[in-house]
Amino acid sequence: MNRLLQVRELGQQIWLDNLSRSLIRDGHLSRFIHDDGVSGITTNPAIFHKAIADGRYYEEDLAALRAQPLSAEARYEALVIPDVQSACDLLRPTWEASGGDMGYVSLEVSPALAHDRDGTVAAGLRLRQAVGRDNLLIKVPATPAGLGAIEDLIAAGVSVNVTLMFSLAHVDAVAEAYLRGLDRLRDAGGDLTRVMSVASLFLSRVDTLVDKQLETQGGPARDWLGHSAVAMAKLAYERYRERFHGAGFERLRAAGARPQYMLWASTGTKNPAYSDLLYVEALIGAETVNTLPDATLAALIDHGKVSDTLSQGTEHAAACFRALDELGVDMDAVGETLQADGLRQFEEAFAKLLVLTE
């Protein structure tokens, strides 16, 4: 059987971490969805920069937009929103068949708004209206201001993909923001069944930074090289199970609320010494999402080993975190450093993207 379909049978969704007009018009995205069971799309400024810079299908529209008195950001949105709408339409049957559990496309608010709660909310509401599709996720970073915006958007009935999470502290803060938003939506008489959220925990970058700290120590510290990110994901999944399958969520579940699924992001292996499926094979489990760049998706299809692994090795994951703490690796501080770095990278990619549309 197709390995992607095997993963889906185990309850995990595979999303594609890519979107371009070429993928849509050349039929590749349709084949991923219908033949391989890909059930969602994630995007970011770097993805759209590559799509527009390299894609042959944007030139005519971009030339027409440059003739109009629009800002660079408005031109960018005019270019990518039709792509997002097309992807949403391709995934609409998946969304309908799953009752709204699958079939989503993510579109990110401007990284310039990462520290602006009200601005993020306004942008999220505007983008949702502009796209006009039920299976859209507004992508919001897990910054302090972003946490408030997540709560506000959920309270307004907007589905959200929370991005740039790098620690268990981020996992907890994001889940609490989601729950507060659901409480407000329910208290206002809103329809909780229409809301979806995923919490995107970035993995490969965690190993990259933690490994650097461990390598400087040498000795026994090297035993934990390449273990920190998978351990973090397994511990995050334990917290997810406790939070969303415990008594505390029963009232919201009864009102139609969905759990906020964990999404494994940054799953392309950066260290060539590690398996190209390090962040895939060890993290397959129910009620989760793994979003894969093209190369990792191809590797999974070609030689992936598929089994229900996510709930295995939790004791080893806990031991890893205890060892890291004893070695002086502050995983919360790692998370804050990586979130700041990730935001800066998205800001740079967004700036380059706007230059393309000037």
N, C-alpha and C positions, 0 to 999 in steps of 0.2 A: 504493500500500500504506500501511496504518497506520504512521505514523512510529515509534511505539514498537516495533512488530514489526520494522521495518527496523533499529533500534538493536540489537535482540536478535539479528538475523541476523549482525551484526558482532561479536558475542561479549560485548556489555555488557548487564548486567542493569539494568533500571529498577525501582527500589523507590519506594513511596509514603511520604513523610515525614509520615504522619498516620494516626491510628486513632481511631475513635469508634464508639459503639453505633449511631449513625445511619448511618454508612457501611456497617455490617454489616447492620442490619435493613432498611434501605431498598434494599438490593441493589446499591449503588454499588460496593462493594469487589469483589463477585462479578463485576460487569461489567468492572471494571479488569483483573481477573485473566484472565477467560476471553476477553474481546474484545480487550484491549489488550496482553496479555502482561506485565502488572506481576507481578514475581516475588518480591516481598518487601515488608516493612513495617518502618519504623523509628518509634520512639516516644521521647518524653522527658517530663519533668514538665510542661513548658509545654503540650505537646500534650494530655496528659490533663487538665490544668486547664481548658483551653478546652472539651474534650469534655464534662466533667462540668458545668461552669458553664453551658454553652449547650444541652446535650443534654436532650431531653424524656424519654429512656428511662431515666434514672438515678434519677428522683425517688422512685419507689416502693421500690426497693432501698435507697436511701440512708436513707429514713425507717425502714425495718426495721432497718438496721444501727445507726442511732443509738439504737435501743431496746435494743441489746445492750451489755454491759460490755466494749467493745473500745477499743483505742487508735485515734487518728485514722489512724495509718499502717496498722493492721490493716484498718480500714474502707476505706481507699483501695485496698489490695491486693484486698480482697474485691470491690470494684467493677470493677477493671480486669483482673484475672486472667481472668474469664470472656470478656472482649473479646479478650484475647490468645489464649486457647484457641480461640475461634471463628475468629479470623484464621488461626491455625495450621492449623485444620481445612480452611479454604477453600484454603489454599496446600499442603495435604498432597499432592494429586495432582501439583503442580509439583515438589515435593520428591522424590517417588518417581520420577517420570519422568526427572528430571535426575540420579538417583543421589546425591542429597544436595548437589548444587552450588547449587541454587536453592530458593526457597520458604520463606524464613525470616522470623520475626517477632522483633523485638528488644524486650527489657524491661530497663529500667535499674535497677541497685541504687540505694539511697538516696544522694543526693549528700553526705549527712552522713558517709558512709563513705569519702570520696575519699582520706583520708590514713590509712586503717586497713586494712592488708593482710589481716589475719586476719578482720576484720569483713566485708570485701568478699567474701572467699571463702565465709564462712559464709552470707551473704545470697544469694550466687549459687547455692550448692548448695540452699538452702531454696527459692528461687524456681523453680529448675528442677524440683524435686520437686513443688511446688505446681501448676505449669502442666502438667507431665506430658506434654509433647509433644516429639518428637524434633527438630522443626524450630524450636526456640526458640534464640535467641541471648541470652546474658546480657550486658548492656551495662555496660562498666567503663571509667572514665576513665583516660587515659594519664598520670596523676600518678606520682611515684616509688613510692608505695605501691601504686598501681594496677598498675604494671608487675609487681611481685611477685605480686599477686593474679591477673593474667592468666596468668603462668607456672603458678601453683598450680592454677588452674581448668582450663587446658589439660591439665596433668598428670593431673587427675582425670577427663579425658574430657568436659569441659563445653565447648560451643561458645560463642564469645565475639565480641561486637562491641566493638571498642575505640573509645572516643569521645574528643572533645576533644583532637584532634591538630591542631597548627597550624604545624609546622615539619618540615624534613627530619631534624632531630635526633630529633624525636618518632617519625618514620617508622622510623628505624634502631633506636631503643630498643625500640619495640613489636615489630618483627620479631624482634629477638633474644630478647625474652621469649617470643614464640610458639615459636621454635625450641627454646629451653630446655625449655619445657613439653612439646613433642613428644618430645624426647629422653627426658625422664623417663617419659612415658607408654609409649613403646616399651620402655624398659628394664624397666618394671614388667609388661610383657606385655599392655598395653592395646591396644584396637582403634583404630588411627589413622584408619581409614576413617570412623568415626562423628563425627569432630571437624571443625568448620568455624569459620573466623574471618575477619572483615573488619576492616580498619584504616581508620577514618573520618577523613579529612583535611578539615578545615573550610576553606572557601575565601573566601567573600565578606567575612568579617570581617578576613581578612588584607589584602585590598585596601583596606578602609576605614581600617585603622590605618597601613599603609604609605603610602597616598595622602596622609594628613595630614602625615606626615613629609616627603614629597617636595614638597608644596605650600608648605611653609615655606621651602624652598630656592629654588623658582622656577627659571627658566632651563632648562638641559638636563635637570634632574631631572624636569621635567614630562613629558618624553618617555616616561617609564616608568609614568605613571599608569595604573592598571587592568591592569597586566601581571603583577604579582608573584604573584598566586594561581595563575593558569593556568601560569605558569612553574614554580612550586613543584610543581604536580601533575604536569607533564610530567617533571620531574627525579625525582620520587618514583616514577613509573612506570618510568623507566630503572633505578632501584635495585631495584625489584621484579623486573624481568626478570633482572637480573644475579644477584640473590639466589636466586630461586626457579626459575630455569631454568639455573642454573649447576651445576657439579660438586658444590658444597657441599651441595645439597639432594637429590642423587640417592639417597642411602641412605634418607632419610626418605620420599621419593617411592616408592621400591621397597617400602617397608613400608606404603604406602597413604595417606600424608599428603597433604593438599591444600596448595597455596600459600595464604598469607594474602592474600586479594584486597584491592586498594586500593578504598576506597569514597569517592566525592566527596560531601561533606556541606556544609551551609550554601550551597546552590546557588541560592537565590533571590537575584537581584541587588538589592543595597541602594542603589546609586547610580543614580538615574533617567537619568543621562546615558549609561549603559552598556546594551548589549543585554540584554534580559530572558533571553537564553539564553547569556550569556557563559560560564557555568560548565558548559554542556552541550555545545554544538556543537563546542567546541575540544578536548573531552576524551572522545571516543568511541573506545573501543578494547577489545580482547579481554581477558577475565579481569579485568574491573573492574565496579564497581557505581556507579550514580549514584542517590542518593535525593532525590526531588523533592517539594517542597511542592505543594499543589494548583494554585496559580497557575502555577508553572513547568511542571508536568506539562501543564496545559492549553495553555500557550504552545508546548511541544514538539509536541503533537498538532496544533495549529493552523498553525504556520508554521516549524517547525524544519527546519534543513538538516542532513541526515544523511549522514555519510561517515566513513571511518576516519581520524580526525584526531589521535589521541593521540600517535602516534609521530612526527608531523610537527612541525617547529619546535623540535626539541630544542636546536639550536645557538642559536637566538634565546633560548630559556629560560635556557641557560647564560650567554649574554651579559647577559641581564637581571640575573641574580644577581651577576655580576661588577660590573655597573654599580651595583647597589644597595650592594654592599660598598664600592665606591670613594666612593659618596655618603654613607657613614657609616650606612647602614641595616643594623642587626644583625638578621638574620632569625631567629636563634635567640632573641634577646631579645624580638623581636616575638612569637614563639611562646609564650614563657613568660608574657608579659603577657596574651595572649589566652586562654591556658588558665586563668589565674587569674580573668580576667573571666568566661569561660564557666562556670566552676564556680560562681562567685558568682551568676550569673543562674539556673543550674539550682537552686541552693539556695533562692533567693528564690521561684522558681516552685513548688518542692516545698513550701515553707512555706505558700504561698497555697493549694496543693492540699489540704494537711492541714486548713487552716481550713475549707474547704468540707465536710469530713467530720466536723467536730466536732459 
